[in-house]
Each structure stands twice: as structure tokens, then as C-alpha cells.
Amino acid sequence: MSPGRRLADRLILLAAAILMWQLFSIWFGPQWFSTPLKTGSRFFDLLLSGEIFRHTEYTVEEAFLGFLVGGLPAVVLPFALRRSPVLSAVLDPYMVGGYGVPKLALAPLFILWFGIGLESKVALVASVVFFVIFFNTTAGVQAVNIQLVNMARVVGASEADVARHIVWPGAVPYIFAGLRISAPYAIGAAVVGELISSNRGLGYMVQSAAMDFDPAGIFVALIALTIVVVLVNWFIGRLEQKVMRWRPAEMRTAQQAKSVT
């Protein structure tokens, strides 16, 4: 499909979504389902006043810090566990159990431990991001061709050389798949934390608008969140292209699909 055709199809889909939105507002009433025109007008008012930037910046800061706190250990740990299969086997059920715990249930604990400020939201985001990236990175480390590893050891490669030149390049597509999957979750976790306890951020905007029975305000916050998620996904995609420019495009696509499944 050509880029022009792809863009045209996306615009048609967007127009259909806006039309459906308008029909819903007529069917349910603007007091329950704000019209696209009213929402757009409110969005640009908040954009001009700078309020939308203030709340968005706070949410992005929470998500970014939590992404670093949870993501960096999640990338490093599988490489360390690769050299200790016994420790990996011992930790496996605990990692699976930690992944299965509903992170929303941890939010009150984080607020109790870290307060209602930035730290509790960062902790919540980190708890969500860590397991997604960890399991994707682990899958990448385990998927490395063992024959390449054995051949490298035969010619005298050290463990550090094997990790750097064989394991790491093979795991990179899986790491980026984990980043793509976890990025929306990171932003969503930050918003959930703000919904529970905050005085700013996009989650706070949603909560405040809901308390005022203001559907337009809720839709404005949701639009801002959607824009943030799209921009973050675009940035990760561009970063992936730069890091993996040495691989053929067909191989990158196949590897991404395999890592997600």
C-alpha cells in the first residue's frame, strides 16, 4: 500500500469516527456525550491558555520516570540471569506471580509508602513497565541461536563478547517490542495514579471533569492522552529504526511479530 493511500484510509477512518461521535452525542444528548465541536473548542481554549500543557507535562514526567525506573532493570536482569540458570529457575514463579498481580491494587500501598506526590505514580508506572519489558527481553535472550554462541566460544570469544556481539543484537527486537507494548501502559498507569490521588495531570483532569459532570472536559483529556501515546509510539519507532538500521526491513518486521506473540 502506498503512503498516500494509507494516509487517505486513515483520514477516512478518522472522519467516520468523528461522524459516529456526533451521532452518539445526538442519540444520548450532549449532557452525556459531548459533541466533537464543543470538545474541539474546549481543547483549543485549554491549549491557548497553556493548561493542557501543564497537565500533560506532569503525566508525561511520571510515565517517563517510571519507565526508566522499571525499564532499565527489566532489560539488564535477563542478561544477568542468563549466566545463572539456577537462579533464573528459582525466580521464575515469583516473576510470573508479580506479573499477574493487578497493579491497580498496589496503588493504595504506593500512596501509603511514598505519599500522594510524584513518587507514588512513578512507583506504579515502574511496577507495570518492569514485567512487560522483562518477559520480552527474556524471550529475546532465550531465542538466541545456541549454535552461534557455541561457535563463538570455540574460536575463543569470552562471555562478555558473546553477550555483546550475539545475545544483545538478537534480543534488541524483543526489547523494542516490550517498549512498544509497555509505553501505553506506562501512561495509563500514571493516569490511574492521578485518578486516585493528585492535584494535576491528565488523570486529574478526567476526575475533575467527571465530578463536575463535564463530558467535554473528559474528552479533552482523552484526546490529549491519545496524542501523547501516538507521539511516544512514533518516537520509539524512529529510535528502533536507528538502532536496527543494520537489519533488513523484512527481518525486523518478522522478528517484531514473533516477539509480540
Residue pairs with C-beta under 8 A, 6 or more apart in sequence:
1 9
18 36
21 33
21 35
21 36
22 35
22 36
24 33
25 33
25 34
25 35
25 36
27 33
30 38
30 215
31 213
31 215
32 215
33 215
34 215
34 216
34 218
34 219
38 216
39 216
39 219
39 220
39 223
42 216
42 217
42 220
43 52
43 220
43 223
43 224
46 52
46 220
47 53
52 220
52 224
54 200
55 200
55 201
55 202
55 204
55 205
55 221
55 224
56 202
56 224
56 228
58 200
58 201
59 187
59 190
59 191
59 194
59 201
59 202
59 203
59 225
59 228
60 187
60 228
61 118
62 118
62 121
62 122
62 125
62 190
62 193
62 194
62 201
63 125
63 183
63 186
63 187
63 189
63 190
65 118
65 122
65 125
66 121
66 122
66 123
66 124
66 125
66 126
66 128
66 129
66 186
66 189
66 190
67 125
67 126
67 129
67 182
67 183
67 186
69 122
69 123
69 125
69 126
70 125
70 126
70 127
70 128
70 129
70 130
70 133
70 186
71 129
71 130
71 133
71 179
71 182
73 130
74 129
74 130
74 131
74 132
74 133
74 134
74 137
74 178
75 133
75 137
75 175
77 134
77 137
78 134
78 137
78 138
78 140
78 141
78 171
79 137
79 141
79 163
79 167
79 168
79 171
81 87
81 88
81 91
81 138
82 88
82 141
82 163
82 167
83 159
95 131
95 134
95 135
98 131
99 131
99 135
103 124
103 127
103 128
103 189
104 192
106 124
106 127
107 120
107 124
107 192
107 193
107 196
108 196
110 120
110 121
110 123
110 124
110 127
110 193
111 120
111 196
111 197
113 120
113 123
114 120
114 123
116 197
116 198
120 193
120 197
121 189
121 190
121 193
121 194
121 198
121 201
124 189
124 190
124 192
124 193
125 186
125 189
125 190
125 193
127 189
128 182
128 185
128 186
128 188
128 189
129 182
129 185
129 186
129 189
132 178
132 181
132 182
132 185
133 175
133 178
133 179
133 182
134 178
135 178
136 174
136 175
136 177
136 178
136 181
136 259
137 171
137 174
137 175
137 178
139 174
139 259
140 170
140 171
140 172
140 173
140 174
140 175
140 259
141 167
141 170
141 171
141 174
143 170
143 171
143 174
143 258
144 166
144 167
144 170
144 171
145 166
145 170
148 166
149 162
149 166
149 167
152 161
152 162
152 165
152 166
153 162
157 165
172 243
172 244
173 244
173 247
173 252
173 255
173 256
173 259
174 255
174 259
176 236
176 239
176 240
176 243
176 244
176 256
177 256
177 259
177 260
178 259
179 236
180 233
180 236
180 237
181 260
183 229
183 232
183 233
183 236
184 229
184 232
184 233
187 225
187 228
187 229
187 232
190 201
190 203
191 201
191 202
191 203
191 206
191 225
192 203
193 203
194 200
194 201
194 202
194 203
194 204
194 207
195 203
195 204
195 206
195 207
198 204
198 207
202 221
202 224
202 225
202 228
203 221
205 217
205 218
205 220
205 221
205 224
206 217
206 218
206 221
206 222
208 217
209 215
209 216
209 217
209 218
209 220
209 221
210 218
240 252
244 252
247 255
